[in-house]
Amino acid sequence: MSDIKTKYRFLFAGGGTGGHLFPAIAVAEQIKELKPEADILFIGTKNKIEGKVVPKLGFKFKSIWIKGFSRRISLDNLLFPLKLFVSVIQSLIINISYKPKVAIGSGGYVAGPAVWAASVMGAKIILLEQNSYPGVTTRLLERFADEIHLSFEASKKFLRKEKIHHITGNPVRKNLGRMLKSDALKKFGLSAEKKTLLVLGGSLGAKTINEAMSANTKIVDDDNFQVIWQTGKNYYEGYKNLNSENIKVYDFIEDMNSAYSACDLILARAGATTIAELLNLGIPAILVPSPNVAENHQYYNAKSLADKNAAILIEENNLKQEFISCVSDILGSTEKINSLKNNALSLAKPDAAKLIAQSAIKFAEAV
């Protein structure tokens, strides 16, 4: 399976969501840039995002059977022990064949058996933790880890092996960047004379965010600002009629670099990938954590920024009441925009992917 001639053999395990997958891809791409001869294998589940994205990027991919434990009562939960057992056996077989020098786990249930099996084979273990409150997989695998790369200082207090913790930041995609604001605004058919709010609720959408935005469309005109609004594919049909000169409604925005470049302020969920991109680009943000995520980790992500005045935190149940006053307050003050921007940039870790890749390469060379 692997090119045994090269000592640079890296196994990546993580996925289920883009938040777990894309940081791993960012590191893998950096390894390939630094060591073109590197042999890289991803382990994931074939019916999740990694099963679609990883092969398209040209990386080798092997699937195992594991699936996350649902918080709802379901048949899948009854099968979980069997799926875990089978996934451990599958992971051992893959690792025996591949013989990785280094295994990088980026979270999600799939990382558990895959990284554990790599540790049994003597591989060096690197864990990536994107969220302020570490996920259960990171906490379980910590005992096997040689390094854990964290995105938030606040994560340290939830982990035990302090000597192996590094505040490296969350690796982001290589093509993240900004273009001229005037060019970006033209793409969306918006005015360069008005401040611009970007509203995101994820690819599928966020019901509460969409409701708050739709309830305040008239005030957008009155307050003289404009909006780029990604409703999500599940909600677009219900809101597309609100598209206007000052409000551009989309089901999904493919070109996020243009959207980021056009806006003065963003209102979004507090996923780790979104936060890393906002910090690296210095975009002022109002963060609305999703309450429907494991261990309420989005709240802790947002609070870590809010505590340092690098973003504004609004909890979902307060959004409808606070939405327009908060947006108008920030967009009406150049001082507040600049303060949020500068504080965000001060927390950015733009070299995260490169630093983790360099560490992984050193481990491979030492084994």
MIKOLGU-124826 format. One record per residue (C-alpha): residue number from 1; chain; x, y, z. Coordinates in steps of 0.001 Angstrom, whole numbers. Layout:
<node zamar="NUM" drenpa="A" xx="X" yy="Y" zz="Z"/>
...
//
This chain:
<node zamar="1" drenpa="A" xx="0" yy="0" zz="0"/>
<node zamar="2" drenpa="A" xx="2761" yy="2474" zz="888"/>
<node zamar="3" drenpa="A" xx="6061" yy="3380" zz="-666"/>
<node zamar="4" drenpa="A" xx="8253" yy="1671" zz="1924"/>
<node zamar="5" drenpa="A" xx="11328" yy="3255" zz="300"/>
<node zamar="6" drenpa="A" xx="10427" yy="6627" zz="1787"/>
<node zamar="7" drenpa="A" xx="10635" yy="7293" zz="5510"/>
<node zamar="8" drenpa="A" xx="8113" yy="10097" zz="5091"/>
<node zamar="9" drenpa="A" xx="4925" yy="8051" zz="5593"/>
<node zamar="10" drenpa="A" xx="2070" yy="9955" zz="7215"/>
<node zamar="11" drenpa="A" xx="-1323" yy="8652" zz="8198"/>
<node zamar="12" drenpa="A" xx="-4126" yy="11177" zz="8693"/>
<node zamar="13" drenpa="A" xx="-7347" yy="10292" zz="10509"/>
<node zamar="14" drenpa="A" xx="-10245" yy="12625" zz="11136"/>
<node zamar="15" drenpa="A" xx="-13477" yy="13729" zz="9618"/>
<node zamar="16" drenpa="A" xx="-17216" yy="13512" zz="9806"/>
<node zamar="17" drenpa="A" xx="-17335" yy="17293" zz="9368"/>
<node zamar="18" drenpa="A" xx="-15301" yy="19842" zz="7438"/>
<node zamar="19" drenpa="A" xx="-14137" yy="21288" zz="10748"/>
<node zamar="20" drenpa="A" xx="-12218" yy="18075" zz="11453"/>
<node zamar="21" drenpa="A" xx="-11194" yy="17323" zz="7871"/>
<node zamar="22" drenpa="A" xx="-9920" yy="20586" zz="6367"/>
<node zamar="23" drenpa="A" xx="-7242" yy="21305" zz="9012"/>
<node zamar="24" drenpa="A" xx="-5813" yy="17835" zz="8294"/>
<node zamar="25" drenpa="A" xx="-5853" yy="18534" zz="4556"/>
<node zamar="26" drenpa="A" xx="-4078" yy="21858" zz="5150"/>
<node zamar="27" drenpa="A" xx="-1282" yy="20046" zz="7020"/>
<node zamar="28" drenpa="A" xx="-1076" yy="17263" zz="4417"/>
<node zamar="29" drenpa="A" xx="-703" yy="19841" zz="1632"/>
<node zamar="30" drenpa="A" xx="2077" yy="21568" zz="3567"/>
<node zamar="31" drenpa="A" xx="3904" yy="18252" zz="4057"/>
<node zamar="32" drenpa="A" xx="3705" yy="17610" zz="309"/>
<node zamar="33" drenpa="A" xx="5045" yy="21091" zz="-356"/>
<node zamar="34" drenpa="A" xx="7990" yy="20597" zz="1992"/>
<node zamar="35" drenpa="A" xx="8605" yy="16938" zz="1118"/>
<node zamar="36" drenpa="A" xx="7210" yy="16085" zz="-2344"/>
<node zamar="37" drenpa="A" xx="8317" yy="12464" zz="-1893"/>
<node zamar="38" drenpa="A" xx="6089" yy="12047" zz="1190"/>
<node zamar="39" drenpa="A" xx="3590" yy="9186" zz="1172"/>
<node zamar="40" drenpa="A" xx="232" yy="10223" zz="2687"/>
<node zamar="41" drenpa="A" xx="-2799" yy="8093" zz="3538"/>
<node zamar="42" drenpa="A" xx="-6125" yy="9309" zz="4948"/>
<node zamar="43" drenpa="A" xx="-8410" yy="7062" zz="6988"/>
<node zamar="44" drenpa="A" xx="-12063" yy="8067" zz="7207"/>
<node zamar="45" drenpa="A" xx="-15614" yy="6950" zz="6617"/>
<node zamar="46" drenpa="A" xx="-16646" yy="6648" zz="2983"/>
<node zamar="47" drenpa="A" xx="-20144" yy="8164" zz="3401"/>
<node zamar="48" drenpa="A" xx="-18946" yy="11332" zz="5167"/>
<node zamar="49" drenpa="A" xx="-17279" yy="14451" zz="3748"/>
<node zamar="50" drenpa="A" xx="-13789" yy="12914" zz="3779"/>
<node zamar="51" drenpa="A" xx="-14923" yy="10084" zz="1489"/>
<node zamar="52" drenpa="A" xx="-15860" yy="12640" zz="-1176"/>
<node zamar="53" drenpa="A" xx="-13190" yy="15324" zz="-717"/>
<node zamar="54" drenpa="A" xx="-9948" yy="13427" zz="-18"/>
<node zamar="55" drenpa="A" xx="-9813" yy="11281" zz="-3210"/>
<node zamar="56" drenpa="A" xx="-10580" yy="14362" zz="-5342"/>
<node zamar="57" drenpa="A" xx="-7492" yy="16066" zz="-3896"/>
<node zamar="58" drenpa="A" xx="-5305" yy="13165" zz="-4979"/>
<node zamar="59" drenpa="A" xx="-4578" yy="11672" zz="-1556"/>
<node zamar="60" drenpa="A" xx="-4898" yy="7941" zz="-886"/>
<node zamar="61" drenpa="A" xx="-7956" yy="7037" zz="1167"/>
<node zamar="62" drenpa="A" xx="-9051" yy="3981" zz="3154"/>
<node zamar="63" drenpa="A" xx="-12400" yy="3716" zz="4904"/>
<node zamar="64" drenpa="A" xx="-13404" yy="2093" zz="8183"/>
<node zamar="65" drenpa="A" xx="-16889" yy="1359" zz="9518"/>
<node zamar="66" drenpa="A" xx="-17013" yy="3636" zz="12594"/>
<node zamar="67" drenpa="A" xx="-19852" yy="6089" zz="13050"/>
<node zamar="68" drenpa="A" xx="-20420" yy="8651" zz="15799"/>
<node zamar="69" drenpa="A" xx="-22576" yy="7935" zz="18821"/>
<node zamar="70" drenpa="A" xx="-25895" yy="9727" zz="18315"/>
<node zamar="71" drenpa="A" xx="-27382" yy="11794" zz="21131"/>
<node zamar="72" drenpa="A" xx="-30790" yy="10557" zz="19997"/>
<node zamar="73" drenpa="A" xx="-32045" yy="7031" zz="20623"/>
<node zamar="74" drenpa="A" xx="-31345" yy="5066" zz="17454"/>
<node zamar="75" drenpa="A" xx="-30486" yy="1658" zz="16053"/>
<node zamar="76" drenpa="A" xx="-27028" yy="2980" zz="15180"/>
<node zamar="77" drenpa="A" xx="-26278" yy="3400" zz="18883"/>
<node zamar="78" drenpa="A" xx="-27016" yy="-290" zz="19488"/>
<node zamar="79" drenpa="A" xx="-24571" yy="-1145" zz="16700"/>
<node zamar="80" drenpa="A" xx="-21884" yy="1228" zz="17997"/>
<node zamar="81" drenpa="A" xx="-19895" yy="-1387" zz="20017"/>
<node zamar="82" drenpa="A" xx="-19827" yy="-3715" zz="16988"/>
<node zamar="83" drenpa="A" xx="-18814" yy="-893" zz="14621"/>
<node zamar="84" drenpa="A" xx="-16072" yy="198" zz="17029"/>
<node zamar="85" drenpa="A" xx="-14694" yy="-3354" zz="17313"/>
<node zamar="86" drenpa="A" xx="-14697" yy="-3872" zz="13533"/>
<node zamar="87" drenpa="A" xx="-13125" yy="-426" zz="12999"/>
<node zamar="88" drenpa="A" xx="-10302" yy="-1245" zz="15416"/>
<node zamar="89" drenpa="A" xx="-9551" yy="-4446" zz="13480"/>
<node zamar="90" drenpa="A" xx="-9732" yy="-2581" zz="10154"/>
<node zamar="91" drenpa="A" xx="-7417" yy="117" zz="11511"/>
<node zamar="92" drenpa="A" xx="-4872" yy="-2442" zz="12709"/>
<node zamar="93" drenpa="A" xx="-4853" yy="-4149" zz="9297"/>
<node zamar="94" drenpa="A" xx="-4365" yy="-821" zz="7512"/>
<node zamar="95" drenpa="A" xx="-1556" yy="245" zz="9852"/>
<node zamar="96" drenpa="A" xx="234" yy="-3122" zz="9633"/>
<node zamar="97" drenpa="A" xx="232" yy="-2789" zz="5845"/>
<node zamar="98" drenpa="A" xx="1034" yy="931" zz="5652"/>
<node zamar="99" drenpa="A" xx="3594" yy="1194" zz="8496"/>
<node zamar="100" drenpa="A" xx="3188" yy="4953" zz="9121"/>
<node zamar="101" drenpa="A" xx="6041" yy="6865" zz="10707"/>
<node zamar="102" drenpa="A" xx="3653" yy="9550" zz="11999"/>
<node zamar="103" drenpa="A" xx="-112" yy="9555" zz="12525"/>
<node zamar="104" drenpa="A" xx="-2016" yy="12841" zz="12702"/>
<node zamar="105" drenpa="A" xx="-5482" yy="12762" zz="14274"/>
<node zamar="106" drenpa="A" xx="-7711" yy="15762" zz="13626"/>
<node zamar="107" drenpa="A" xx="-10817" yy="14732" zz="15564"/>
<node zamar="108" drenpa="A" xx="-14089" yy="12975" zz="14951"/>
<node zamar="109" drenpa="A" xx="-14837" yy="9391" zz="15952"/>
<node zamar="110" drenpa="A" xx="-12870" yy="7969" zz="13027"/>
<node zamar="111" drenpa="A" xx="-9616" yy="9271" zz="14523"/>
<node zamar="112" drenpa="A" xx="-9989" yy="7077" zz="17622"/>
<node zamar="113" drenpa="A" xx="-9361" yy="3560" zz="16297"/>
<node zamar="114" drenpa="A" xx="-7110" yy="4735" zz="13439"/>
<node zamar="115" drenpa="A" xx="-4706" yy="6718" zz="15637"/>
<node zamar="116" drenpa="A" xx="-4744" yy="4117" zz="18427"/>
<node zamar="117" drenpa="A" xx="-3775" yy="1415" zz="15917"/>
<node zamar="118" drenpa="A" xx="-954" yy="3621" zz="14603"/>
<node zamar="119" drenpa="A" xx="374" yy="4039" zz="18146"/>
<node zamar="120" drenpa="A" xx="373" yy="246" zz="18576"/>
<node zamar="121" drenpa="A" xx="2565" yy="57" zz="15455"/>
<node zamar="122" drenpa="A" xx="5034" yy="2513" zz="17015"/>
<node zamar="123" drenpa="A" xx="4119" yy="5601" zz="15002"/>
<node zamar="124" drenpa="A" xx="4619" yy="9039" zz="16516"/>
<node zamar="125" drenpa="A" xx="1238" yy="10608" zz="17305"/>
<node zamar="126" drenpa="A" xx="220" yy="14225" zz="16659"/>
<node zamar="127" drenpa="A" xx="-3267" yy="15434" zz="17574"/>
<node zamar="128" drenpa="A" xx="-4975" yy="18558" zz="16234"/>
<node zamar="129" drenpa="A" xx="-7680" yy="20106" zz="18435"/>
<node zamar="130" drenpa="A" xx="-9648" yy="22852" zz="16738"/>
<node zamar="131" drenpa="A" xx="-12129" yy="23719" zz="19492"/>
<node zamar="132" drenpa="A" xx="-11760" yy="25582" zz="22761"/>
<node zamar="133" drenpa="A" xx="-13353" yy="22648" zz="24604"/>
<node zamar="134" drenpa="A" xx="-11460" yy="19535" zz="23407"/>
<node zamar="135" drenpa="A" xx="-13520" yy="16779" zz="21829"/>
<node zamar="136" drenpa="A" xx="-13908" yy="13354" zz="23402"/>
<node zamar="137" drenpa="A" xx="-11588" yy="11760" zz="20821"/>
<node zamar="138" drenpa="A" xx="-8739" yy="14137" zz="21694"/>
<node zamar="139" drenpa="A" xx="-9231" yy="13531" zz="25406"/>
<node zamar="140" drenpa="A" xx="-9184" yy="9740" zz="24931"/>
<node zamar="141" drenpa="A" xx="-6139" yy="9766" zz="22639"/>
<node zamar="142" drenpa="A" xx="-4107" yy="12229" zz="24715"/>
<node zamar="143" drenpa="A" xx="-2290" yy="9445" zz="26583"/>
<node zamar="144" drenpa="A" xx="-856" yy="8128" zz="23287"/>
<node zamar="145" drenpa="A" xx="125" yy="11550" zz="21879"/>
<node zamar="146" drenpa="A" xx="3615" yy="12954" zz="21393"/>
<node zamar="147" drenpa="A" xx="2261" yy="16424" zz="20546"/>
<node zamar="148" drenpa="A" xx="-1130" yy="18111" zz="20719"/>
<node zamar="149" drenpa="A" xx="-1602" yy="21265" zz="18675"/>
<node zamar="150" drenpa="A" xx="-4312" yy="23536" zz="20079"/>
<node zamar="151" drenpa="A" xx="-6173" yy="26479" zz="18605"/>
<node zamar="152" drenpa="A" xx="-7130" yy="28077" zz="21934"/>
<node zamar="153" drenpa="A" xx="-5183" yy="28703" zz="25136"/>
<node zamar="154" drenpa="A" xx="-8363" yy="27830" zz="27059"/>
<node zamar="155" drenpa="A" xx="-8122" yy="24205" zz="25870"/>
<node zamar="156" drenpa="A" xx="-5157" yy="23497" zz="28139"/>
<node zamar="157" drenpa="A" xx="-7180" yy="23298" zz="31317"/>
<node zamar="158" drenpa="A" xx="-9224" yy="20371" zz="29952"/>
<node zamar="159" drenpa="A" xx="-6151" yy="18259" zz="29140"/>
<node zamar="160" drenpa="A" xx="-3510" yy="16607" zz="31314"/>
<node zamar="161" drenpa="A" xx="-127" yy="16279" zz="29534"/>
<node zamar="162" drenpa="A" xx="874" yy="19941" zz="29644"/>
<node zamar="163" drenpa="A" xx="4390" yy="19394" zz="28276"/>
<node zamar="164" drenpa="A" xx="3102" yy="18212" zz="24888"/>
<node zamar="165" drenpa="A" xx="592" yy="21056" zz="24337"/>
<node zamar="166" drenpa="A" xx="1349" yy="23696" zz="21698"/>
<node zamar="167" drenpa="A" xx="-838" yy="26734" zz="20910"/>
<node zamar="168" drenpa="A" xx="-230" yy="26508" zz="17184"/>
<node zamar="169" drenpa="A" xx="-3617" yy="27597" zz="15831"/>
<node zamar="170" drenpa="A" xx="-6069" yy="25923" zz="13488"/>
<node zamar="171" drenpa="A" xx="-4595" yy="25152" zz="10048"/>
<node zamar="172" drenpa="A" xx="-6516" yy="26840" zz="7228"/>
<node zamar="173" drenpa="A" xx="-6686" yy="26211" zz="3485"/>
<node zamar="174" drenpa="A" xx="-3777" yy="27453" zz="1372"/>
<node zamar="175" drenpa="A" xx="-6005" yy="29427" zz="-989"/>
<node zamar="176" drenpa="A" xx="-7509" yy="31580" zz="1783"/>
<node zamar="177" drenpa="A" xx="-6931" yy="35234" zz="969"/>
<node zamar="178" drenpa="A" xx="-8433" yy="38624" zz="231"/>
<node zamar="179" drenpa="A" xx="-8888" yy="40555" zz="-2984"/>
<node zamar="180" drenpa="A" xx="-9539" yy="44254" zz="-3544"/>
<node zamar="181" drenpa="A" xx="-12716" yy="45182" zz="-1693"/>
<node zamar="182" drenpa="A" xx="-14014" yy="47205" zz="-4654"/>
<node zamar="183" drenpa="A" xx="-13621" yy="44194" zz="-6971"/>
<node zamar="184" drenpa="A" xx="-15332" yy="41906" zz="-4466"/>
<node zamar="185" drenpa="A" xx="-18294" yy="44274" zz="-4077"/>
<node zamar="186" drenpa="A" xx="-18705" yy="44420" zz="-7862"/>
<node zamar="187" drenpa="A" xx="-18994" yy="40620" zz="-7936"/>
<node zamar="188" drenpa="A" xx="-22003" yy="40855" zz="-5640"/>
<node zamar="189" drenpa="A" xx="-23464" yy="43933" zz="-7324"/>
<node zamar="190" drenpa="A" xx="-23065" yy="46047" zz="-4191"/>
<node zamar="191" drenpa="A" xx="-22088" yy="49664" zz="-3556"/>
<node zamar="192" drenpa="A" xx="-18616" yy="50762" zz="-2441"/>
<node zamar="193" drenpa="A" xx="-20272" yy="53643" zz="-543"/>
<node zamar="194" drenpa="A" xx="-21993" yy="51455" zz="2079"/>
<node zamar="195" drenpa="A" xx="-20789" yy="49169" zz="4855"/>
<node zamar="196" drenpa="A" xx="-21426" yy="45479" zz="4185"/>
<node zamar="197" drenpa="A" xx="-22624" yy="42715" zz="6498"/>
<node zamar="198" drenpa="A" xx="-21983" yy="39053" zz="5588"/>
<node zamar="199" drenpa="A" xx="-24509" yy="36628" zz="7136"/>
<node zamar="200" drenpa="A" xx="-23607" yy="32920" zz="7218"/>
<node zamar="201" drenpa="A" xx="-25354" yy="29964" zz="8754"/>
<node zamar="202" drenpa="A" xx="-23367" yy="27112" zz="7273"/>
<node zamar="203" drenpa="A" xx="-23974" yy="25239" zz="4019"/>
<node zamar="204" drenpa="A" xx="-27372" yy="23931" zz="5132"/>
<node zamar="205" drenpa="A" xx="-28355" yy="27102" zz="6970"/>
<node zamar="206" drenpa="A" xx="-29269" yy="28170" zz="10499"/>
<node zamar="207" drenpa="A" xx="-32954" yy="28726" zz="11241"/>
<node zamar="208" drenpa="A" xx="-32531" yy="31341" zz="13988"/>
<node zamar="209" drenpa="A" xx="-29964" yy="33376" zz="12052"/>
<node zamar="210" drenpa="A" xx="-32206" yy="33418" zz="8971"/>
<node zamar="211" drenpa="A" xx="-35247" yy="34436" zz="11020"/>
<node zamar="212" drenpa="A" xx="-33332" yy="37291" zz="12657"/>
<node zamar="213" drenpa="A" xx="-32098" yy="38526" zz="9279"/>
<node zamar="214" drenpa="A" xx="-35517" yy="38307" zz="7613"/>
<node zamar="215" drenpa="A" xx="-37143" yy="40200" zz="10494"/>
<node zamar="216" drenpa="A" xx="-34800" yy="43154" zz="9936"/>
<node zamar="217" drenpa="A" xx="-34656" yy="43584" zz="6167"/>
<node zamar="218" drenpa="A" xx="-36429" yy="46966" zz="6290"/>
<node zamar="219" drenpa="A" xx="-33931" yy="48324" zz="8829"/>
<node zamar="220" drenpa="A" xx="-31081" yy="47460" zz="6457"/>
<node zamar="221" drenpa="A" xx="-32351" yy="50145" zz="4077"/>
<node zamar="222" drenpa="A" xx="-33082" yy="52605" zz="6895"/>
<node zamar="223" drenpa="A" xx="-29614" yy="52213" zz="8433"/>
<node zamar="224" drenpa="A" xx="-27910" yy="52521" zz="5050"/>
<node zamar="225" drenpa="A" xx="-25878" yy="49309" zz="4988"/>
<node zamar="226" drenpa="A" xx="-26007" yy="46250" zz="2712"/>
<node zamar="227" drenpa="A" xx="-26009" yy="42482" zz="3187"/>
<node zamar="228" drenpa="A" xx="-24610" yy="39347" zz="1570"/>
<node zamar="229" drenpa="A" xx="-26810" yy="36583" zz="2987"/>
<node zamar="230" drenpa="A" xx="-26145" yy="32871" zz="2693"/>
<node zamar="231" drenpa="A" xx="-29387" yy="31250" zz="3793"/>
<node zamar="232" drenpa="A" xx="-28216" yy="27668" zz="3352"/>
<node zamar="233" drenpa="A" xx="-29734" yy="25234" zz="873"/>
<node zamar="234" drenpa="A" xx="-32488" yy="24153" zz="3270"/>
<node zamar="235" drenpa="A" xx="-33893" yy="27685" zz="3616"/>
<node zamar="236" drenpa="A" xx="-33225" yy="29444" zz="305"/>
<node zamar="237" drenpa="A" xx="-36694" yy="28946" zz="-1199"/>
<node zamar="238" drenpa="A" xx="-38282" yy="30675" zz="1793"/>
<node zamar="239" drenpa="A" xx="-36087" yy="33773" zz="1602"/>
<node zamar="240" drenpa="A" xx="-35044" yy="34261" zz="-2033"/>
<node zamar="241" drenpa="A" xx="-37890" yy="36775" zz="-2533"/>
<node zamar="242" drenpa="A" xx="-36070" yy="39140" zz="-124"/>
<node zamar="243" drenpa="A" xx="-33258" yy="39646" zz="-2653"/>
<node zamar="244" drenpa="A" xx="-32948" yy="43378" zz="-3418"/>
<node zamar="245" drenpa="A" xx="-30507" yy="46142" zz="-4285"/>
<node zamar="246" drenpa="A" xx="-29130" yy="46146" zz="-731"/>
<node zamar="247" drenpa="A" xx="-29645" yy="42473" zz="203"/>
<node zamar="248" drenpa="A" xx="-28108" yy="39733" zz="-1930"/>
<node zamar="249" drenpa="A" xx="-29560" yy="36328" zz="-1057"/>
<node zamar="250" drenpa="A" xx="-27726" yy="33074" zz="-1877"/>
<node zamar="251" drenpa="A" xx="-28333" yy="29452" zz="-1007"/>
<node zamar="252" drenpa="A" xx="-24573" yy="28801" zz="-884"/>
<node zamar="253" drenpa="A" xx="-21510" yy="30957" zz="-1613"/>
<node zamar="254" drenpa="A" xx="-18771" yy="29055" zz="-3433"/>
<node zamar="255" drenpa="A" xx="-16299" yy="31950" zz="-3579"/>
<node zamar="256" drenpa="A" xx="-15765" yy="32675" zz="105"/>
<node zamar="257" drenpa="A" xx="-12625" yy="34728" zz="-561"/>
<node zamar="258" drenpa="A" xx="-14766" yy="37268" zz="-2440"/>
<node zamar="259" drenpa="A" xx="-17422" yy="37267" zz="313"/>
<node zamar="260" drenpa="A" xx="-14802" yy="37796" zz="3019"/>
<node zamar="261" drenpa="A" xx="-13182" yy="40563" zz="962"/>
<node zamar="262" drenpa="A" xx="-16457" yy="42405" zz="406"/>
<node zamar="263" drenpa="A" xx="-17634" yy="42553" zz="4026"/>
<node zamar="264" drenpa="A" xx="-16916" yy="44917" zz="6914"/>
<node zamar="265" drenpa="A" xx="-18597" yy="42649" zz="9466"/>
<node zamar="266" drenpa="A" xx="-19663" yy="39011" zz="9556"/>
<node zamar="267" drenpa="A" xx="-22430" yy="37316" zz="11535"/>
<node zamar="268" drenpa="A" xx="-21840" yy="33568" zz="11683"/>
<node zamar="269" drenpa="A" xx="-21736" yy="30402" zz="13721"/>
<node zamar="270" drenpa="A" xx="-18660" yy="29790" zz="15879"/>
<node zamar="271" drenpa="A" xx="-17215" yy="26722" zz="14207"/>
<node zamar="272" drenpa="A" xx="-13459" yy="26370" zz="14568"/>
<node zamar="273" drenpa="A" xx="-12720" yy="26639" zz="10833"/>
<node zamar="274" drenpa="A" xx="-14814" yy="29801" zz="10466"/>
<node zamar="275" drenpa="A" xx="-13063" yy="31359" zz="13462"/>
<node zamar="276" drenpa="A" xx="-9592" yy="30501" zz="12160"/>
<node zamar="277" drenpa="A" xx="-10381" yy="32107" zz="8803"/>
<node zamar="278" drenpa="A" xx="-11824" yy="35243" zz="10426"/>
<node zamar="279" drenpa="A" xx="-8782" yy="35656" zz="12660"/>
<node zamar="280" drenpa="A" xx="-6318" yy="35164" zz="9819"/>
<node zamar="281" drenpa="A" xx="-8140" yy="37742" zz="7670"/>
<node zamar="282" drenpa="A" xx="-8902" yy="40138" zz="10541"/>
<node zamar="283" drenpa="A" xx="-12659" yy="40277" zz="9929"/>
<node zamar="284" drenpa="A" xx="-14822" yy="41806" zz="12710"/>
<node zamar="285" drenpa="A" xx="-17384" yy="39212" zz="13747"/>
<node zamar="286" drenpa="A" xx="-20596" yy="38630" zz="15659"/>
<node zamar="287" drenpa="A" xx="-20564" yy="34966" zz="16631"/>
<node zamar="288" drenpa="A" xx="-23781" yy="33049" zz="17330"/>
<node zamar="289" drenpa="A" xx="-22821" yy="29613" zz="18686"/>
<node zamar="290" drenpa="A" xx="-24946" yy="26671" zz="17637"/>
<node zamar="291" drenpa="A" xx="-26469" yy="25020" zz="20716"/>
<node zamar="292" drenpa="A" xx="-26825" yy="21748" zz="18779"/>
<node zamar="293" drenpa="A" xx="-23190" yy="20644" zz="18824"/>
<node zamar="294" drenpa="A" xx="-21261" yy="18223" zz="20995"/>
<node zamar="295" drenpa="A" xx="-20336" yy="19586" zz="24433"/>
<node zamar="296" drenpa="A" xx="-21487" yy="23093" zz="23432"/>
<node zamar="297" drenpa="A" xx="-18014" yy="23643" zz="21965"/>
<node zamar="298" drenpa="A" xx="-19066" yy="26563" zz="19739"/>
<node zamar="299" drenpa="A" xx="-19987" yy="28611" zz="22810"/>
<node zamar="300" drenpa="A" xx="-16503" yy="28082" zz="24268"/>
<node zamar="301" drenpa="A" xx="-14923" yy="28955" zz="20903"/>
<node zamar="302" drenpa="A" xx="-16831" yy="32239" zz="20725"/>
<node zamar="303" drenpa="A" xx="-16233" yy="33083" zz="24380"/>
<node zamar="304" drenpa="A" xx="-12467" yy="32680" zz="23938"/>
<node zamar="305" drenpa="A" xx="-12584" yy="35464" zz="21336"/>
<node zamar="306" drenpa="A" xx="-15166" yy="37618" zz="23120"/>
<node zamar="307" drenpa="A" xx="-13068" yy="37599" zz="26305"/>
<node zamar="308" drenpa="A" xx="-10265" yy="39262" zz="24309"/>
<node zamar="309" drenpa="A" xx="-12577" yy="41685" zz="22471"/>
<node zamar="310" drenpa="A" xx="-11762" yy="39921" zz="19186"/>
<node zamar="311" drenpa="A" xx="-15434" yy="39190" zz="18429"/>
<node zamar="312" drenpa="A" xx="-18929" yy="39803" zz="19805"/>
<node zamar="313" drenpa="A" xx="-20775" yy="36830" zz="21301"/>
<node zamar="314" drenpa="A" xx="-24576" yy="36665" zz="21071"/>
<node zamar="315" drenpa="A" xx="-26303" yy="33519" zz="22273"/>
<node zamar="316" drenpa="A" xx="-28943" yy="32160" zz="19939"/>
<node zamar="317" drenpa="A" xx="-31910" yy="32829" zz="22224"/>
<node zamar="318" drenpa="A" xx="-30953" yy="36537" zz="22349"/>
<node zamar="319" drenpa="A" xx="-30254" yy="37003" zz="18649"/>
<node zamar="320" drenpa="A" xx="-33623" yy="38332" zz="17477"/>
<node zamar="321" drenpa="A" xx="-33628" yy="41041" zz="20149"/>
<node zamar="322" drenpa="A" xx="-29960" yy="42048" zz="19804"/>
<node zamar="323" drenpa="A" xx="-29309" yy="41468" zz="16083"/>
<node zamar="324" drenpa="A" xx="-29951" yy="44870" zz="14553"/>
<node zamar="325" drenpa="A" xx="-28737" yy="47021" zz="17457"/>
<node zamar="326" drenpa="A" xx="-25438" yy="45130" zz="17579"/>
<node zamar="327" drenpa="A" xx="-24918" yy="45206" zz="13796"/>
<node zamar="328" drenpa="A" xx="-25793" yy="48916" zz="13554"/>
<node zamar="329" drenpa="A" xx="-23583" yy="49762" zz="16539"/>
<node zamar="330" drenpa="A" xx="-20507" yy="48142" zz="14970"/>
<node zamar="331" drenpa="A" xx="-21060" yy="49225" zz="11370"/>
<node zamar="332" drenpa="A" xx="-21673" yy="52774" zz="12564"/>
<node zamar="333" drenpa="A" xx="-18334" yy="53003" zz="14335"/>
<node zamar="334" drenpa="A" xx="-15007" yy="52896" zz="12492"/>
<node zamar="335" drenpa="A" xx="-13316" yy="52734" zz="15880"/>
<node zamar="336" drenpa="A" xx="-15191" yy="49537" zz="16848"/>
<node zamar="337" drenpa="A" xx="-14552" yy="47933" zz="13459"/>
<node zamar="338" drenpa="A" xx="-10810" yy="48646" zz="13728"/>
<node zamar="339" drenpa="A" xx="-10648" yy="47473" zz="17342"/>
<node zamar="340" drenpa="A" xx="-12271" yy="44122" zz="16517"/>
<node zamar="341" drenpa="A" xx="-10104" yy="43762" zz="13418"/>
<node zamar="342" drenpa="A" xx="-6818" yy="44440" zz="15236"/>
<node zamar="343" drenpa="A" xx="-7692" yy="42195" zz="18171"/>
<node zamar="344" drenpa="A" xx="-8639" yy="39371" zz="15792"/>
<node zamar="345" drenpa="A" xx="-5373" yy="39706" zz="13877"/>
<node zamar="346" drenpa="A" xx="-3434" yy="39627" zz="17154"/>
<node zamar="347" drenpa="A" xx="-4841" yy="36129" zz="17831"/>
<node zamar="348" drenpa="A" xx="-4270" yy="34798" zz="14294"/>
<node zamar="349" drenpa="A" xx="-1865" yy="31907" zz="13671"/>
<node zamar="350" drenpa="A" xx="-1355" yy="31995" zz="9897"/>
<node zamar="351" drenpa="A" xx="1590" yy="29561" zz="9975"/>
<node zamar="352" drenpa="A" xx="-245" yy="26775" zz="11834"/>
<node zamar="353" drenpa="A" xx="-289" yy="24273" zz="8946"/>
<node zamar="354" drenpa="A" xx="3389" yy="24822" zz="8163"/>
<node zamar="355" drenpa="A" xx="4500" yy="24499" zz="11800"/>
<node zamar="356" drenpa="A" xx="2577" yy="21242" zz="12295"/>
<node zamar="357" drenpa="A" xx="3900" yy="19877" zz="8994"/>
<node zamar="358" drenpa="A" xx="7483" yy="20684" zz="10011"/>
<node zamar="359" drenpa="A" xx="6957" yy="18947" zz="13351"/>
<node zamar="360" drenpa="A" xx="5524" yy="15851" zz="11641"/>
<node zamar="361" drenpa="A" xx="8498" yy="15729" zz="9250"/>
<node zamar="362" drenpa="A" xx="10967" yy="15937" zz="12153"/>
<node zamar="363" drenpa="A" xx="9237" yy="13022" zz="13867"/>
<node zamar="364" drenpa="A" xx="9406" yy="10982" zz="10644"/>
<node zamar="365" drenpa="A" xx="13117" yy="11689" zz="10306"/>
<node zamar="366" drenpa="A" xx="13796" yy="10711" zz="13928"/>
<node zamar="367" drenpa="A" xx="11944" yy="7375" zz="13883"/>
//
